[in-house]
Amino acid sequence: MFLDGKPAGAAVPFITRRHVHRAVPQAAPAAPAATGIDYLGLVAAAHDEAAGTGATIDFARLGLLPASDGGQHADGSQDTEARQ
């Protein structure tokens, strides 16, 4: 480490340790107030809605399904007309 261009010794990090004796009981943090909103339930509902029926994908039968409008056809070709 240098100070004003001159060597000032080795820079050693200062480690902060516990400031209270170990025998002193620590105060328990106060419990946060309940908001009344079920966040986990909201996330689970959004996941269930996005997942649809929850049925697994049968990749063996995927090629047998009819092609959807505007996209890739069963034979692998793409639509050439522009979507509106």
KOLGU-4560 file (N, C-alpha, C; in nm, 3 decimals, padded with zeros to 5 digits):
<recs>
<n_xx: 00.085 n_yy: -00.115 n_zz: 00.000 ca_xx: 00.000 ca_yy: 00.000 ca_zz: 00.000 c_xx: 00.091 c_yy: 00.123 c_zz: 00.000 mol: A seq: 1 type: MET>
<n_xx: 00.048 n_yy: 00.228 n_zz: -00.070 ca_xx: 00.127 ca_yy: 00.350 ca_zz: -00.079 c_xx: 00.044 c_yy: 00.469 c_zz: -00.031 mol: A seq: 2 type: PHE>
<n_xx: 00.111 n_yy: 00.564 n_zz: 00.031 ca_xx: 00.049 ca_yy: 00.687 ca_zz: 00.077 c_xx: 00.136 c_yy: 00.802 c_zz: 00.029 mol: A seq: 3 type: LEU>
<n_xx: 00.081 n_yy: 00.888 n_zz: -00.052 ca_xx: 00.155 ca_yy: 01.000 ca_zz: -00.110 c_xx: 00.277 c_yy: 00.953 c_zz: -00.188 mol: A seq: 4 type: ASP>
<n_xx: 00.263 n_yy: 00.837 n_zz: -00.257 ca_xx: 00.370 ca_yy: 00.785 ca_zz: -00.339 c_xx: 00.478 c_yy: 00.710 c_zz: -00.264 mol: A seq: 5 type: GLY>
<n_xx: 00.465 n_yy: 00.694 n_zz: -00.133 ca_xx: 00.566 ca_yy: 00.624 ca_zz: -00.054 c_xx: 00.505 c_yy: 00.497 c_zz: 00.003 mol: A seq: 6 type: LYS>
<n_xx: 00.582 n_yy: 00.390 n_zz: 00.018 ca_xx: 00.528 ca_yy: 00.267 ca_zz: 00.077 c_xx: 00.482 c_yy: 00.292 c_zz: 00.220 mol: A seq: 7 type: PRO>
<n_xx: 00.360 n_yy: 00.243 n_zz: 00.251 ca_xx: 00.303 ca_yy: 00.266 ca_zz: 00.384 c_xx: 00.273 c_yy: 00.136 c_zz: 00.456 mol: A seq: 8 type: ALA>
<n_xx: 00.326 n_yy: 00.023 n_zz: 00.408 ca_xx: 00.304 ca_yy: -00.105 ca_zz: 00.476 c_xx: 00.205 c_yy: -00.191 c_zz: 00.399 mol: A seq: 9 type: GLY>
<n_xx: 00.177 n_yy: -00.306 n_zz: 00.455 ca_xx: 00.086 ca_yy: -00.402 ca_zz: 00.394 c_xx: -00.058 c_yy: -00.367 c_zz: 00.431 mol: A seq: 10 type: ALA>
<n_xx: -00.146 n_yy: -00.377 n_zz: 00.333 ca_xx: -00.288 ca_yy: -00.353 ca_zz: 00.358 c_xx: -00.351 c_yy: -00.483 c_zz: 00.408 mol: A seq: 11 type: ALA>
<n_xx: -00.395 n_yy: -00.484 n_zz: 00.532 ca_xx: -00.455 ca_yy: -00.601 ca_zz: 00.593 c_xx: -00.601 c_yy: -00.569 c_zz: 00.624 mol: A seq: 12 type: VAL>
<n_xx: -00.697 n_yy: -00.652 n_zz: 00.578 ca_xx: -00.838 ca_yy: -00.621 ca_zz: 00.606 c_xx: -00.869 c_yy: -00.633 c_zz: 00.754 mol: A seq: 13 type: PRO>
<n_xx: -00.952 n_yy: -00.545 n_zz: 00.803 ca_xx: -00.994 ca_yy: -00.546 ca_zz: 00.942 c_xx: -01.121 c_yy: -00.630 c_zz: 00.952 mol: A seq: 14 type: PHE>
<n_xx: -01.121 n_yy: -00.732 n_zz: 01.034 ca_xx: -01.235 ca_yy: -00.822 ca_zz: 01.048 c_xx: -01.313 c_yy: -00.782 c_zz: 01.172 mol: A seq: 15 type: ILE>
<n_xx: -01.440 n_yy: -00.749 n_zz: 01.153 ca_xx: -01.527 ca_yy: -00.711 ca_zz: 01.264 c_xx: -01.588 c_yy: -00.838 c_zz: 01.323 mol: A seq: 16 type: THR>
<n_xx: -01.580 n_yy: -00.851 n_zz: 01.451 ca_xx: -01.634 ca_yy: -00.969 ca_zz: 01.518 c_xx: -01.752 c_yy: -00.930 c_zz: 01.606 mol: A seq: 17 type: ARG>
<n_xx: -01.801 n_yy: -01.026 n_zz: 01.682 ca_xx: -01.915 ca_yy: -01.006 ca_zz: 01.770 c_xx: -01.883 c_yy: -00.899 c_zz: 01.873 mol: A seq: 18 type: ARG>
<n_xx: -01.978 n_yy: -00.807 n_zz: 01.896 ca_xx: -01.954 ca_yy: -00.697 ca_zz: 01.988 c_xx: -02.017 c_yy: -00.718 c_zz: 02.125 mol: A seq: 19 type: HIS>
<n_xx: -02.087 n_yy: -00.829 n_zz: 02.144 ca_xx: -02.157 ca_yy: -00.856 ca_zz: 02.269 c_xx: -02.106 c_yy: -00.989 c_zz: 02.323 mol: A seq: 20 type: VAL>
<n_xx: -02.098 n_yy: -00.999 n_zz: 02.452 ca_xx: -02.054 ca_yy: -01.123 ca_zz: 02.515 c_xx: -02.150 c_yy: -01.236 c_zz: 02.478 mol: A seq: 21 type: HIS>
<n_xx: -02.095 n_yy: -01.356 n_zz: 02.459 ca_xx: -02.176 ca_yy: -01.470 ca_zz: 02.415 c_xx: -02.283 c_yy: -01.510 c_zz: 02.515 mol: A seq: 22 type: ARG>
<n_xx: -02.262 n_yy: -01.482 n_zz: 02.642 ca_xx: -02.359 ca_yy: -01.521 ca_zz: 02.744 c_xx: -02.483 c_yy: -01.430 c_zz: 02.745 mol: A seq: 23 type: ALA>
<n_xx: -02.475 n_yy: -01.315 n_zz: 02.681 ca_xx: -02.589 ca_yy: -01.223 ca_zz: 02.678 c_xx: -02.691 c_yy: -01.275 c_zz: 02.576 mol: A seq: 24 type: VAL>
<n_xx: -02.816 n_yy: -01.297 n_zz: 02.621 ca_xx: -02.917 ca_yy: -01.348 ca_zz: 02.526 c_xx: -02.951 c_yy: -01.241 c_zz: 02.422 mol: A seq: 25 type: PRO>
<n_xx: -02.966 n_yy: -01.286 n_zz: 02.300 ca_xx: -02.999 ca_yy: -01.195 ca_zz: 02.191 c_xx: -03.150 c_yy: -01.180 c_zz: 02.182 mol: A seq: 26 type: GLN>
<n_xx: -03.194 n_yy: -01.060 n_zz: 02.153 ca_xx: -03.337 ca_yy: -01.034 ca_zz: 02.139 c_xx: -03.387 c_yy: -01.095 c_zz: 02.009 mol: A seq: 27 type: ALA>
<n_xx: -03.503 n_yy: -01.159 n_zz: 02.015 ca_xx: -03.562 ca_yy: -01.219 ca_zz: 01.896 c_xx: -03.621 c_yy: -01.108 c_zz: 01.809 mol: A seq: 28 type: ALA>
<n_xx: -03.600 n_yy: -01.114 n_zz: 01.677 ca_xx: -03.658 ca_yy: -01.012 ca_zz: 01.591 c_xx: -03.810 c_yy: -01.019 c_zz: 01.593 mol: A seq: 29 type: PRO>
<n_xx: -03.873 n_yy: -00.906 n_zz: 01.584 ca_xx: -04.019 ca_yy: -00.902 ca_zz: 01.586 c_xx: -04.074 c_yy: -00.963 c_zz: 01.458 mol: A seq: 30 type: ALA>
<n_xx: -04.183 n_yy: -01.036 n_zz: 01.469 ca_xx: -04.246 ca_yy: -01.098 ca_zz: 01.352 c_xx: -04.309 c_yy: -00.990 c_zz: 01.266 mol: A seq: 31 type: ALA>
<n_xx: -04.294 n_yy: -00.996 n_zz: 01.134 ca_xx: -04.355 ca_yy: -00.895 ca_zz: 01.048 c_xx: -04.507 c_yy: -00.908 c_zz: 01.050 mol: A seq: 32 type: PRO>
<n_xx: -04.572 n_yy: -00.798 n_zz: 01.032 ca_xx: -04.719 ca_yy: -00.797 ca_zz: 01.031 c_xx: -04.770 c_yy: -00.867 c_zz: 00.906 mol: A seq: 33 type: ALA>
<n_xx: -04.875 n_yy: -00.946 n_zz: 00.922 ca_xx: -04.934 ca_yy: -01.018 ca_zz: 00.808 c_xx: -05.005 c_yy: -00.919 c_zz: 00.717 mol: A seq: 34 type: ALA>
<n_xx: -04.989 n_yy: -00.937 n_zz: 00.585 ca_xx: -05.053 ca_yy: -00.848 ca_zz: 00.489 c_xx: -05.191 c_yy: -00.897 c_zz: 00.448 mol: A seq: 35 type: THR>
<n_xx: -05.217 n_yy: -01.027 n_zz: 00.470 ca_xx: -05.346 ca_yy: -01.082 ca_zz: 00.431 c_xx: -05.349 c_yy: -01.126 c_zz: 00.285 mol: A seq: 36 type: GLY>
<n_xx: -05.237 n_yy: -01.115 n_zz: 00.214 ca_xx: -05.231 ca_yy: -01.156 ca_zz: 00.074 c_xx: -05.158 c_yy: -01.289 c_zz: 00.067 mol: A seq: 37 type: ILE>
<n_xx: -05.220 n_yy: -01.386 n_zz: 00.003 ca_xx: -05.161 ca_yy: -01.519 ca_zz: -00.012 c_xx: -05.077 c_yy: -01.521 c_zz: -00.140 mol: A seq: 38 type: ASP>
<n_xx: -04.951 n_yy: -01.476 n_zz: -00.128 ca_xx: -04.864 ca_yy: -01.467 ca_zz: -00.245 c_xx: -04.836 c_yy: -01.604 c_zz: -00.306 mol: A seq: 39 type: TYR>
<n_xx: -04.813 n_yy: -01.705 n_zz: -00.222 ca_xx: -04.787 ca_yy: -01.838 ca_zz: -00.273 c_xx: -04.908 c_yy: -01.892 c_zz: -00.348 mol: A seq: 40 type: LEU>
<n_xx: -05.026 n_yy: -01.864 n_zz: -00.297 ca_xx: -05.148 ca_yy: -01.906 ca_zz: -00.365 c_xx: -05.165 c_yy: -01.836 c_zz: -00.500 mol: A seq: 41 type: GLY>
<n_xx: -05.129 n_yy: -01.707 n_zz: -00.507 ca_xx: -05.137 ca_yy: -01.634 ca_zz: -00.633 c_xx: -05.040 c_yy: -01.690 c_zz: -00.737 mol: A seq: 42 type: LEU>
<n_xx: -04.920 n_yy: -01.723 n_zz: -00.693 ca_xx: -04.821 ca_yy: -01.780 ca_zz: -00.785 c_xx: -04.867 c_yy: -01.917 c_zz: -00.832 mol: A seq: 43 type: VAL>
<n_xx: -04.919 n_yy: -01.999 n_zz: -00.741 ca_xx: -04.967 ca_yy: -02.132 ca_zz: -00.778 c_xx: -05.084 c_yy: -02.123 c_zz: -00.875 mol: A seq: 44 type: ALA>
<n_xx: -05.176 n_yy: -02.029 n_zz: -00.854 ca_xx: -05.289 ca_yy: -02.013 ca_zz: -00.943 c_xx: -05.244 c_yy: -01.967 c_zz: -01.081 mol: A seq: 45 type: ALA>
<n_xx: -05.149 n_yy: -01.875 n_zz: -01.087 ca_xx: -05.097 ca_yy: -01.829 ca_zz: -01.216 c_xx: -05.026 c_yy: -01.943 c_zz: -01.288 mol: A seq: 46 type: ALA>
<n_xx: -04.954 n_yy: -02.025 n_zz: -01.214 ca_xx: -04.885 ca_yy: -02.139 ca_zz: -01.275 c_xx: -04.986 c_yy: -02.240 c_zz: -01.329 mol: A seq: 47 type: HIS>
<n_xx: -05.089 n_yy: -02.270 n_zz: -01.252 ca_xx: -05.192 ca_yy: -02.364 ca_zz: -01.297 c_xx: -05.264 c_yy: -02.313 c_zz: -01.421 mol: A seq: 48 type: ASP>
<n_xx: -05.290 n_yy: -02.182 n_zz: -01.424 ca_xx: -05.358 ca_yy: -02.123 ca_zz: -01.539 c_xx: -05.270 c_yy: -02.129 c_zz: -01.664 mol: A seq: 49 type: GLU>
<n_xx: -05.142 n_yy: -02.103 n_zz: -01.647 ca_xx: -05.050 ca_yy: -02.106 ca_zz: -01.760 c_xx: -05.022 c_yy: -02.248 c_zz: -01.806 mol: A seq: 50 type: ALA>
<n_xx: -05.027 n_yy: -02.343 n_zz: -01.715 ca_xx: -04.997 ca_yy: -02.481 ca_zz: -01.749 c_xx: -05.112 c_yy: -02.548 c_zz: -01.822 mol: A seq: 51 type: ALA>
<n_xx: -05.232 n_yy: -02.494 n_zz: -01.812 ca_xx: -05.348 ca_yy: -02.554 ca_zz: -01.879 c_xx: -05.398 c_yy: -02.674 c_zz: -01.803 mol: A seq: 52 type: GLY>
<n_xx: -05.420 n_yy: -02.781 n_zz: -01.875 ca_xx: -05.480 ca_yy: -02.899 ca_zz: -01.812 c_xx: -05.380 c_yy: -02.978 c_zz: -01.731 mol: A seq: 53 type: THR>
<n_xx: -05.254 n_yy: -02.957 n_zz: -01.755 ca_xx: -05.153 ca_yy: -03.031 ca_zz: -01.683 c_xx: -05.122 c_yy: -03.165 c_zz: -01.747 mol: A seq: 54 type: GLY>
<n_xx: -05.179 n_yy: -03.193 n_zz: -01.865 ca_xx: -05.152 ca_yy: -03.318 ca_zz: -01.935 c_xx: -05.009 c_yy: -03.317 c_zz: -01.989 mol: A seq: 55 type: ALA>
<n_xx: -04.947 n_yy: -03.432 n_zz: -01.992 ca_xx: -04.812 ca_yy: -03.441 ca_zz: -02.045 c_xx: -04.816 c_yy: -03.441 c_zz: -02.198 mol: A seq: 56 type: THR>
<n_xx: -04.707 n_yy: -03.402 n_zz: -02.259 ca_xx: -04.698 ca_yy: -03.397 ca_zz: -02.404 c_xx: -04.654 c_yy: -03.534 c_zz: -02.454 mol: A seq: 57 type: ILE>
<n_xx: -04.731 n_yy: -03.589 n_zz: -02.547 ca_xx: -04.697 ca_yy: -03.717 ca_zz: -02.609 c_xx: -04.623 c_yy: -03.686 c_zz: -02.738 mol: A seq: 58 type: ASP>
<n_xx: -04.491 n_yy: -03.687 n_zz: -02.733 ca_xx: -04.411 ca_yy: -03.648 ca_zz: -02.848 c_xx: -04.425 c_yy: -03.746 c_zz: -02.964 mol: A seq: 59 type: PHE>
<n_xx: -04.461 n_yy: -03.871 n_zz: -02.937 ca_xx: -04.479 ca_yy: -03.968 ca_zz: -03.044 c_xx: -04.600 c_yy: -03.934 c_zz: -03.130 mol: A seq: 60 type: ALA>
<n_xx: -04.704 n_yy: -03.874 n_zz: -03.070 ca_xx: -04.825 ca_yy: -03.840 ca_zz: -03.144 c_xx: -04.826 c_yy: -03.696 c_zz: -03.191 mol: A seq: 61 type: ARG>
<n_xx: -04.721 n_yy: -03.620 n_zz: -03.164 ca_xx: -04.717 ca_yy: -03.479 ca_zz: -03.196 c_xx: -04.731 c_yy: -03.453 c_zz: -03.346 mol: A seq: 62 type: LEU>
<n_xx: -04.671 n_yy: -03.536 n_zz: -03.429 ca_xx: -04.680 ca_yy: -03.519 ca_zz: -03.574 c_xx: -04.816 c_yy: -03.551 c_zz: -03.629 mol: A seq: 63 type: GLY>
<n_xx: -04.899 n_yy: -03.623 n_zz: -03.554 ca_xx: -05.033 ca_yy: -03.661 ca_zz: -03.599 c_xx: -05.137 c_yy: -03.553 c_zz: -03.575 mol: A seq: 64 type: LEU>
<n_xx: -05.104 n_yy: -03.454 n_zz: -03.495 ca_xx: -05.200 ca_yy: -03.348 ca_zz: -03.463 c_xx: -05.217 c_yy: -03.255 c_zz: -03.582 mol: A seq: 65 type: LEU>
<n_xx: -05.338 n_yy: -03.198 n_zz: -03.599 ca_xx: -05.357 ca_yy: -03.103 ca_zz: -03.710 c_xx: -05.277 c_yy: -02.976 c_zz: -03.684 mol: A seq: 66 type: PRO>
<n_xx: -05.235 n_yy: -02.911 n_zz: -03.794 ca_xx: -05.156 ca_yy: -02.788 ca_zz: -03.782 c_xx: -05.245 c_yy: -02.674 c_zz: -03.734 mol: A seq: 67 type: ALA>
<n_xx: -05.189 n_yy: -02.584 n_zz: -03.657 ca_xx: -05.264 ca_yy: -02.468 ca_zz: -03.611 c_xx: -05.264 c_yy: -02.360 c_zz: -03.718 mol: A seq: 68 type: SER>
<n_xx: -05.358 n_yy: -02.267 n_zz: -03.708 ca_xx: -05.366 ca_yy: -02.157 ca_zz: -03.805 c_xx: -05.248 c_yy: -02.063 c_zz: -03.785 mol: A seq: 69 type: ASP>
<n_xx: -05.181 n_yy: -02.028 n_zz: -03.893 ca_xx: -05.073 ca_yy: -01.929 ca_zz: -03.887 c_xx: -04.954 c_yy: -01.979 c_zz: -03.810 mol: A seq: 70 type: GLY>
<n_xx: -04.872 n_yy: -02.055 n_zz: -03.872 ca_xx: -04.755 ca_yy: -02.107 ca_zz: -03.803 c_xx: -04.693 c_yy: -02.216 c_zz: -03.884 mol: A seq: 71 type: GLY>
<n_xx: -04.646 n_yy: -02.317 n_zz: -03.819 ca_xx: -04.581 ca_yy: -02.427 ca_zz: -03.887 c_xx: -04.684 c_yy: -02.536 c_zz: -03.915 mol: A seq: 72 type: GLN>
<n_xx: -04.681 n_yy: -02.590 n_zz: -04.036 ca_xx: -04.773 ca_yy: -02.696 ca_zz: -04.075 c_xx: -04.716 c_yy: -02.831 c_zz: -04.036 mol: A seq: 73 type: HIS>
<n_xx: -04.800 n_yy: -02.933 n_zz: -04.046 ca_xx: -04.758 ca_yy: -03.068 ca_zz: -04.008 c_xx: -04.642 c_yy: -03.118 c_zz: -04.094 mol: A seq: 74 type: ALA>
<n_xx: -04.634 n_yy: -03.069 n_zz: -04.220 ca_xx: -04.524 ca_yy: -03.113 ca_zz: -04.307 c_xx: -04.397 c_yy: -03.032 c_zz: -04.285 mol: A seq: 75 type: ASP>
<n_xx: -04.398 n_yy: -02.936 n_zz: -04.192 ca_xx: -04.279 ca_yy: -02.859 ca_zz: -04.159 c_xx: -04.269 c_yy: -02.727 c_zz: -04.231 mol: A seq: 76 type: GLY>
<n_xx: -04.359 n_yy: -02.698 n_zz: -04.329 ca_xx: -04.352 ca_yy: -02.572 ca_zz: -04.403 c_xx: -04.411 c_yy: -02.459 c_zz: -04.319 mol: A seq: 77 type: SER>
<n_xx: -04.369 n_yy: -02.338 n_zz: -04.347 ca_xx: -04.414 ca_yy: -02.218 ca_zz: -04.274 c_xx: -04.517 c_yy: -02.143 c_zz: -04.357 mol: A seq: 78 type: GLN>
<n_xx: -04.605 n_yy: -02.065 n_zz: -04.289 ca_xx: -04.695 ca_yy: -01.975 ca_zz: -04.360 c_xx: -04.615 c_yy: -01.862 c_zz: -04.420 mol: A seq: 79 type: ASP>
<n_xx: -04.650 n_yy: -01.824 n_zz: -04.544 ca_xx: -04.577 ca_yy: -01.715 ca_zz: -04.609 c_xx: -04.651 c_yy: -01.584 c_zz: -04.602 mol: A seq: 80 type: THR>
<n_xx: -04.781 n_yy: -01.586 n_zz: -04.575 ca_xx: -04.856 ca_yy: -01.461 ca_zz: -04.567 c_xx: -04.833 c_yy: -01.393 c_zz: -04.433 mol: A seq: 81 type: GLU>
<n_xx: -04.838 n_yy: -01.262 n_zz: -04.436 ca_xx: -04.810 ca_yy: -01.184 ca_zz: -04.314 c_xx: -04.930 c_yy: -01.190 c_zz: -04.220 mol: A seq: 82 type: ALA>
<n_xx: -04.902 n_yy: -01.197 n_zz: -04.093 ca_xx: -05.009 ca_yy: -01.195 ca_zz: -03.993 c_xx: -05.052 c_yy: -01.053 c_zz: -03.967 mol: A seq: 83 type: ARG>
<n_xx: -05.178 n_yy: -01.037 n_zz: -03.934 ca_xx: -05.231 ca_yy: -00.904 ca_zz: -03.905 c_xx: -05.257 c_yy: -00.890 c_zz: -03.759 mol: A seq: 84 type: GLN>
</recs>
